[in-house]
Amino acid sequence: MACDLRASPMAEDDIDATQVAKAHDQRQLDTCAEGVLIGSLSRLMGSEATNYTAGLEDLYEKMLSKLDSLARLVEKTSAKVHEQESRNMKLRYKVAGYD
């Protein structure tokens, strides 16, 4: 009886799918977490947890700062859009002869 010890094609597909999923997750994390590796999140458990939490707190501080600045930018932009809409409405009334 012949025995094939090589990995089956399905096992290779599972590995590829896992790698693709990991890469996708890492890209999503990179967009908001300034390069924190998914594997490094395992440090939250075990003896390294106390040292690692300080780094995460710094990361969260930076993320909150970014969110705050984005919120302020959205508020400013929203106000400008509202002002422009108001000007446009006045011009429409003027052109329509309702002035």
DSSP file (Angstrom, degrees, kcal/mol; ACC not computed):
  #  RESIDUE AA STRUCTURE BP1 BP2  ACC     N-H-->O    O-->H-N    N-H-->O    O-->H-N    TCO  KAPPA ALPHA  PHI   PSI    X-CA   Y-CA   Z-CA
    1    1 A M              0   0    0      0, 0.0     2,-0.3     0, 0.0     0, 0.0   0.000 360.0 360.0 360.0 129.5    0.0    0.0    0.0
    2    2 A A        -     0   0    0      2,-0.0     2,-0.5     1,-0.0     0, 0.0  -0.624 360.0-159.0 -86.0 140.7    1.4    3.4   -1.0
    3    3 A C        -     0   0    0     -2,-0.3     2,-0.7     2,-0.0    -1,-0.0  -0.978   3.3-155.9-124.4 121.7    1.4    6.2    1.5
    4    4 A D        -     0   0    0     -2,-0.5    -2,-0.0     1,-0.1     0, 0.0  -0.866  10.1-177.7-100.3 114.3    1.6    9.8    0.3
    5    5 A L        +     0   0    0     -2,-0.7    -1,-0.1     2,-0.1     3,-0.1   0.478  47.8 109.4 -91.0  -3.6    3.0   12.0    3.1
    6    6 A R  S    S-     0   0    0      1,-0.1     2,-0.1     0, 0.0    -2,-0.1  -0.328  81.3 -94.6 -69.2 156.3    2.7   15.3    1.1
    7    7 A A        -     0   0    0      1,-0.1    -1,-0.1     2,-0.1    -2,-0.1  -0.436  43.2-111.7 -69.6 144.4    0.1   17.8    2.1
    8    8 A S     >  -     0   0    0     -2,-0.1     4,-1.8     1,-0.1     3,-0.4  -0.380  23.3-113.3 -73.5 156.4   -3.1   17.6    0.3
    9    9 A P  H  > S+     0   0    0      0, 0.0     4,-2.1     0, 0.0     5,-0.1   0.838 118.2  57.4 -58.0 -32.5   -4.1   20.4   -2.1
   10   10 A M  H  > S+     0   0    0      2,-0.2     4,-2.2     1,-0.2     5,-0.1   0.888 103.8  51.5 -67.2 -37.5   -7.0   21.2    0.2
   11   11 A A  H  > S+     0   0    0     -3,-0.4     4,-2.1     1,-0.2    -1,-0.2   0.897 109.6  50.1 -65.1 -38.9   -4.6   21.8    3.1
   12   12 A E  H  X S+     0   0    0     -4,-1.8     4,-2.7     2,-0.2    -2,-0.2   0.894 109.1  51.8 -65.0 -39.3   -2.5   24.1    0.9
   13   13 A D  H  X S+     0   0    0     -4,-2.1     4,-2.8     2,-0.2    -2,-0.2   0.891 108.6  51.4 -63.0 -39.4   -5.7   26.0    0.0
   14   14 A D  H  X S+     0   0    0     -4,-2.2     4,-2.3     2,-0.2    -2,-0.2   0.909 110.8  48.0 -63.8 -41.5   -6.5   26.4    3.7
   15   15 A I  H  X S+     0   0    0     -4,-2.1     4,-2.6     2,-0.2    -2,-0.2   0.924 112.7  48.5 -64.4 -44.6   -3.0   27.7    4.4
   16   16 A D  H  X S+     0   0    0     -4,-2.7     4,-2.6     1,-0.2    -2,-0.2   0.922 111.7  49.3 -61.1 -44.6   -3.3   30.2    1.4
   17   17 A A  H  X S+     0   0    0     -4,-2.8     4,-2.5     1,-0.2    -1,-0.2   0.889 111.4  49.8 -63.0 -39.0   -6.7   31.3    2.6
   18   18 A T  H  X S+     0   0    0     -4,-2.3     4,-2.6     2,-0.2    -1,-0.2   0.915 111.6  48.1 -65.4 -42.8   -5.4   31.8    6.1
   19   19 A Q  H  X S+     0   0    0     -4,-2.6     4,-2.5     2,-0.2    -2,-0.2   0.899 112.0  49.2 -65.3 -40.0   -2.4   33.8    4.8
   20   20 A V  H  X S+     0   0    0     -4,-2.6     4,-2.5     2,-0.2    -2,-0.2   0.922 112.3  48.3 -64.1 -43.7   -4.7   36.0    2.7
   21   21 A A  H  X S+     0   0    0     -4,-2.5     4,-2.7     2,-0.2    -2,-0.2   0.909 112.1  49.3 -63.3 -42.0   -7.0   36.6    5.6
   22   22 A K  H  X S+     0   0    0     -4,-2.6     4,-2.6     2,-0.2    -2,-0.2   0.919 111.5  48.7 -63.1 -43.6   -4.0   37.5    7.8
   23   23 A A  H  X S+     0   0    0     -4,-2.5     4,-2.3     2,-0.2    -2,-0.2   0.907 112.1  49.2 -63.1 -41.8   -2.7   39.9    5.2
   24   24 A H  H  X S+     0   0    0     -4,-2.5     4,-2.2     2,-0.2    -2,-0.2   0.935 112.1  47.9 -62.2 -46.9   -6.1   41.5    4.8
   25   25 A D  H  X S+     0   0    0     -4,-2.7     4,-2.4     1,-0.2    -2,-0.2   0.898 111.0  51.5 -60.9 -40.9   -6.5   41.9    8.6
   26   26 A Q  H  X S+     0   0    0     -4,-2.6     4,-2.8     2,-0.2    -1,-0.2   0.900 108.0  51.6 -64.8 -40.6   -3.0   43.4    8.8
   27   27 A R  H  X S+     0   0    0     -4,-2.3     4,-1.6     2,-0.2    -1,-0.2   0.917 111.1  48.1 -62.0 -42.5   -3.7   45.9    6.1
   28   28 A Q  H  X S+     0   0    0     -4,-2.2     4,-0.6     1,-0.2    -2,-0.2   0.918 113.5  47.0 -64.1 -42.4   -6.9   47.0    7.9
   29   29 A L  H >X S+     0   0    0     -4,-2.4     4,-2.4     1,-0.2     3,-1.0   0.890 108.1  56.8 -65.5 -39.0   -5.0   47.3   11.2
   30   30 A D  H 3X S+     0   0    0     -4,-2.8     4,-0.7     1,-0.2     5,-0.3   0.840  97.5  62.8 -61.2 -34.2   -2.2   49.2    9.5
   31   31 A T  H 3< S+     0   0    0     -4,-1.6    -1,-0.2     1,-0.2    -2,-0.2   0.781 123.6  15.5 -65.7 -24.6   -4.6   51.9    8.3
   32   32 A C  H << S+     0   0    0     -3,-1.0    -2,-0.2    -4,-0.6    -1,-0.2   0.537 122.9  55.8-124.3  -8.4   -5.5   52.9   11.8
   33   33 A A  H >< S-     0   0    0     -4,-2.4     3,-0.8    -5,-0.1    -3,-0.2   0.230  94.4-120.5-118.1  15.2   -2.9   51.4   14.1
   34   34 A E  T 3< S-     0   0    0     -4,-0.7    -4,-0.1     1,-0.2    -3,-0.1   0.874  79.0 -40.8  50.0  48.4    0.4   52.8   12.8
   35   35 A G  T 3  S+     0   0    0     -5,-0.3     2,-0.4     1,-0.3    -1,-0.2   0.625  82.4 159.0  84.5  14.6    2.1   49.4   12.1
   36   36 A V    <   -     0   0    0     -3,-0.8    -1,-0.3    -7,-0.2     2,-0.2  -0.592  39.3-130.2 -70.1 127.2    1.1   47.3   15.1
   37   37 A L    >>  -     0   0    0     -2,-0.4     3,-0.7     1,-0.1     4,-0.7  -0.561   5.0-131.1 -82.0 143.0    1.5   43.7   14.0
   38   38 A I  G >4 S+     0   0    0      1,-0.3     3,-1.4    -2,-0.2     4,-0.4   0.900 109.0  56.9 -57.5 -41.4   -1.4   41.3   14.5
   39   39 A G  G >4 S+     0   0    0      1,-0.3     3,-1.3     2,-0.2    -1,-0.3   0.812  98.0  61.7 -60.9 -29.5    1.1   38.8   16.0
   40   40 A S  G X4 S+     0   0    0     -3,-0.7     3,-1.6     1,-0.3    -1,-0.3   0.707  86.7  73.4 -72.7 -17.1    2.1   41.4   18.6
   41   41 A L  G X< S+     0   0    0     -3,-1.4     3,-1.8    -4,-0.7    -1,-0.3   0.725  80.6  73.1 -67.0 -19.1   -1.4   41.4   20.0
   42   42 A S  G X  S+     0   0    0     -3,-1.3     3,-1.6    -4,-0.4    -1,-0.3   0.703  79.1  76.3 -66.5 -16.9   -0.6   38.0   21.5
   43   43 A R  G <  S+     0   0    0     -3,-1.6    -1,-0.3     1,-0.3     9,-0.2   0.655  73.6  79.3 -67.2 -13.9    1.5   39.9   24.0
   44   44 A L  G <  S+     0   0    0     -3,-1.8     2,-0.4    -4,-0.1    -1,-0.3   0.690  91.6  59.5 -67.0 -15.8   -1.6   41.0   25.7
   45   45 A M  S <  S+     0   0    0     -3,-1.6     3,-0.3    -4,-0.1     2,-0.2  -0.937  99.6  13.7-114.3 135.6   -1.7   37.6   27.3
   46   46 A G  S >  S-     0   0    0     -2,-0.4     3,-1.3     1,-0.2     4,-0.3  -0.611 110.8 -30.8 106.3-163.4    1.2   36.3   29.5
   47   47 A S  T 3  S+     0   0    0      1,-0.3     3,-0.5    -2,-0.2     4,-0.3   0.734 128.4  58.3 -70.6 -23.8    4.2   37.8   31.2
   48   48 A E  T 3> S+     0   0    0     -3,-0.3     4,-2.4     1,-0.2     3,-0.3   0.529  79.1  95.7 -82.1  -4.9    4.7   40.6   28.6
   49   49 A A  H <> S+     0   0    0     -3,-1.3     4,-2.1     1,-0.2    -1,-0.2   0.867  79.5  51.8 -58.5 -41.7    1.2   42.0   29.1
   50   50 A T  H  > S+     0   0    0     -3,-0.5     4,-0.7    -4,-0.3    -1,-0.2   0.903 114.7  42.0 -66.1 -39.0    2.2   44.7   31.7
   51   51 A N  H  > S+     0   0    0     -4,-0.3     4,-0.8    -3,-0.3     3,-0.4   0.866 114.4  52.2 -72.3 -35.5    5.0   46.1   29.5
   52   52 A Y  H  X S+     0   0    0     -4,-2.4     4,-2.0    -9,-0.2     3,-0.3   0.816  96.8  66.1 -73.0 -31.1    2.9   45.9   26.3
   53   53 A T  H  X S+     0   0    0     -4,-2.1     4,-2.7     1,-0.2    -1,-0.2   0.847  95.1  58.2 -63.3 -32.8   -0.1   47.7   27.7
   54   54 A A  H  X S+     0   0    0     -4,-0.7     4,-1.9    -3,-0.4    -1,-0.2   0.919 107.3  47.7 -61.8 -42.1    1.9   51.0   28.0
   55   55 A G  H  X S+     0   0    0     -4,-0.8     4,-2.2    -3,-0.3    -2,-0.2   0.894 112.0  49.4 -64.5 -39.9    2.6   50.8   24.3
   56   56 A L  H  X S+     0   0    0     -4,-2.0     4,-3.0     2,-0.2     5,-0.2   0.888 107.5  54.2 -67.2 -38.4   -1.0   50.1   23.5
   57   57 A E  H  X S+     0   0    0     -4,-2.7     4,-2.2     2,-0.2    -1,-0.2   0.903 109.1  48.9 -62.0 -39.2   -2.1   53.0   25.7
   58   58 A D  H  X S+     0   0    0     -4,-1.9     4,-2.2     2,-0.2    -2,-0.2   0.916 111.0  50.3 -63.8 -43.2    0.2   55.3   23.7
   59   59 A L  H  X S+     0   0    0     -4,-2.2     4,-2.4     1,-0.2    -2,-0.2   0.926 110.8  48.4 -60.7 -46.1   -1.2   53.9   20.4
   60   60 A Y  H  X S+     0   0    0     -4,-3.0     4,-2.9     1,-0.2     5,-0.2   0.882 108.5  55.0 -62.9 -38.0   -4.8   54.5   21.6
   61   61 A E  H  X S+     0   0    0     -4,-2.2     4,-2.1    -5,-0.2    -1,-0.2   0.926 110.1  46.0 -59.5 -44.7   -3.9   58.0   22.6
   62   62 A K  H  X S+     0   0    0     -4,-2.2     4,-2.3     2,-0.2    -2,-0.2   0.904 112.5  50.4 -65.1 -41.1   -2.6   58.7   19.1
   63   63 A M  H  X S+     0   0    0     -4,-2.4     4,-2.5     1,-0.2    -2,-0.2   0.914 110.8  48.7 -64.6 -42.5   -5.7   57.1   17.6
   64   64 A L  H  X S+     0   0    0     -4,-2.9     4,-2.5     1,-0.2    -1,-0.2   0.881 109.9  52.7 -64.5 -37.4   -8.0   59.3   19.7
   65   65 A S  H  X S+     0   0    0     -4,-2.1     4,-2.4    -5,-0.2    -2,-0.2   0.915 109.8  48.3 -63.1 -43.0   -6.0   62.4   18.8
   66   66 A K  H  X S+     0   0    0     -4,-2.3     4,-2.6     2,-0.2    -2,-0.2   0.927 111.8  49.5 -62.8 -44.3   -6.4   61.5   15.1
   67   67 A L  H  X S+     0   0    0     -4,-2.5     4,-2.5     1,-0.2    -2,-0.2   0.903 110.4  50.9 -61.6 -40.8  -10.1   61.0   15.6
   68   68 A D  H  X S+     0   0    0     -4,-2.5     4,-2.2     2,-0.2    -1,-0.2   0.925 111.3  46.8 -62.7 -44.9  -10.4   64.3   17.4
   69   69 A S  H  X S+     0   0    0     -4,-2.4     4,-2.1     1,-0.2    -1,-0.2   0.888 112.7  50.2 -66.5 -36.8   -8.6   66.2   14.7
   70   70 A L  H  X S+     0   0    0     -4,-2.6     4,-2.4     2,-0.2    -1,-0.2   0.895 109.0  52.0 -66.1 -38.6  -10.8   64.5   12.0
   71   71 A A  H  X S+     0   0    0     -4,-2.5     4,-2.2     2,-0.2    -2,-0.2   0.913 110.1  48.5 -63.6 -42.1  -13.9   65.4   13.9
   72   72 A R  H  X S+     0   0    0     -4,-2.2     4,-2.4     2,-0.2    -1,-0.2   0.905 111.0  50.8 -63.8 -40.5  -12.9   69.0   14.1
   73   73 A L  H  X S+     0   0    0     -4,-2.1     4,-2.7     1,-0.2    -2,-0.2   0.901 109.6  50.2 -63.0 -41.2  -12.1   69.0   10.4
   74   74 A V  H  X S+     0   0    0     -4,-2.4     4,-2.8     2,-0.2    -1,-0.2   0.904 109.5  51.5 -64.3 -41.0  -15.5   67.5    9.6
   75   75 A E  H  X S+     0   0    0     -4,-2.2     4,-2.1     2,-0.2    -2,-0.2   0.930 112.3  45.6 -61.0 -45.6  -17.2   70.2   11.7
   76   76 A K  H  X S+     0   0    0     -4,-2.4     4,-2.1     2,-0.2    -2,-0.2   0.929 114.8  47.2 -63.1 -45.5  -15.3   73.0    9.9
   77   77 A T  H  X S+     0   0    0     -4,-2.7     4,-2.5     1,-0.2    -2,-0.2   0.896 110.4  52.9 -64.0 -40.5  -16.1   71.5    6.5
   78   78 A S  H  X S+     0   0    0     -4,-2.8     4,-2.4     1,-0.2    -1,-0.2   0.903 108.4  50.4 -61.6 -41.6  -19.7   71.0    7.4
   79   79 A A  H  X S+     0   0    0     -4,-2.1     4,-2.4     2,-0.2    -1,-0.2   0.906 110.6  49.4 -63.8 -41.3  -20.0   74.7    8.4
   80   80 A K  H  X S+     0   0    0     -4,-2.1     4,-2.4     2,-0.2    -2,-0.2   0.904 110.7  49.9 -64.7 -40.8  -18.4   75.7    5.1
   81   81 A V  H  X S+     0   0    0     -4,-2.5     4,-2.5     2,-0.2    -2,-0.2   0.917 110.5  50.4 -63.4 -42.7  -20.8   73.5    3.1
   82   82 A H  H  X S+     0   0    0     -4,-2.4     4,-2.2     2,-0.2    -2,-0.2   0.919 110.5  49.4 -61.8 -43.9  -23.8   75.0    5.0
   83   83 A E  H  X S+     0   0    0     -4,-2.4     4,-2.3     1,-0.2    -1,-0.2   0.914 111.8  48.9 -60.8 -43.1  -22.6   78.5    4.3
   84   84 A Q  H  X S+     0   0    0     -4,-2.4     4,-2.6     1,-0.2    -2,-0.2   0.893 109.8  51.3 -65.8 -39.4  -22.2   77.7    0.6
   85   85 A E  H  X S+     0   0    0     -4,-2.5     4,-2.4     2,-0.2    -1,-0.2   0.889 109.5  51.1 -63.6 -38.2  -25.7   76.1    0.4
   86   86 A S  H  X S+     0   0    0     -4,-2.2     4,-2.2     2,-0.2    -2,-0.2   0.923 110.7  47.8 -64.4 -44.1  -27.1   79.3    2.0
   87   87 A R  H  X S+     0   0    0     -4,-2.3     4,-2.4     1,-0.2    -2,-0.2   0.920 111.6  50.8 -61.5 -43.7  -25.3   81.4   -0.6
   88   88 A N  H  X S+     0   0    0     -4,-2.6     4,-2.4     1,-0.2    -2,-0.2   0.901 108.8  51.4 -60.9 -41.3  -26.6   79.2   -3.4
   89   89 A M  H  X S+     0   0    0     -4,-2.4     4,-2.3     2,-0.2    -1,-0.2   0.917 109.8  49.4 -62.9 -43.2  -30.2   79.4   -2.0
   90   90 A K  H  X S+     0   0    0     -4,-2.2     4,-2.2     1,-0.2    -2,-0.2   0.906 111.4  49.5 -62.2 -41.9  -30.0   83.2   -2.0
   91   91 A L  H  X S+     0   0    0     -4,-2.4     4,-2.8     2,-0.2     5,-0.2   0.890 108.9  52.3 -64.7 -39.0  -28.7   83.3   -5.5
   92   92 A R  H  X S+     0   0    0     -4,-2.4     4,-2.4     2,-0.2    -2,-0.2   0.926 110.8  47.5 -62.6 -44.0  -31.5   81.0   -6.7
   93   93 A Y  H  X>S+     0   0    0     -4,-2.3     5,-2.4     2,-0.2     4,-0.7   0.903 112.7  49.6 -62.1 -40.3  -34.1   83.3   -5.1
   94   94 A K  H ><5S+     0   0    0     -4,-2.2     3,-0.7     1,-0.2     5,-0.3   0.928 113.0  45.5 -64.3 -46.0  -32.4   86.3   -6.7
   95   95 A V  H 3<5S+     0   0    0     -4,-2.8    -1,-0.2     1,-0.2    -2,-0.2   0.855 110.9  53.9 -66.9 -34.8  -32.3   84.6  -10.2
   96   96 A A  H 3<5S-     0   0    0     -4,-2.4    -1,-0.2    -5,-0.2    -2,-0.2   0.596 116.3-114.7 -77.0 -10.2  -35.9   83.5   -9.8
   97   97 A G  T <<5S+     0   0    0     -3,-0.7    -3,-0.2    -4,-0.7    -2,-0.1   0.639  82.4 121.5  88.5  14.3  -37.0   87.0   -9.1
   98   98 A Y      <       0   0    0     -5,-2.4    -4,-0.2     1,-0.2    -5,-0.1   0.377 360.0 360.0 -87.7   4.9  -38.1   86.4   -5.5
   99   99 A D              0   0    0     -6,-0.6    -1,-0.2    -5,-0.3    -5,-0.1   0.457 360.0 360.0 -70.2 360.0  -35.7   89.0   -4.2
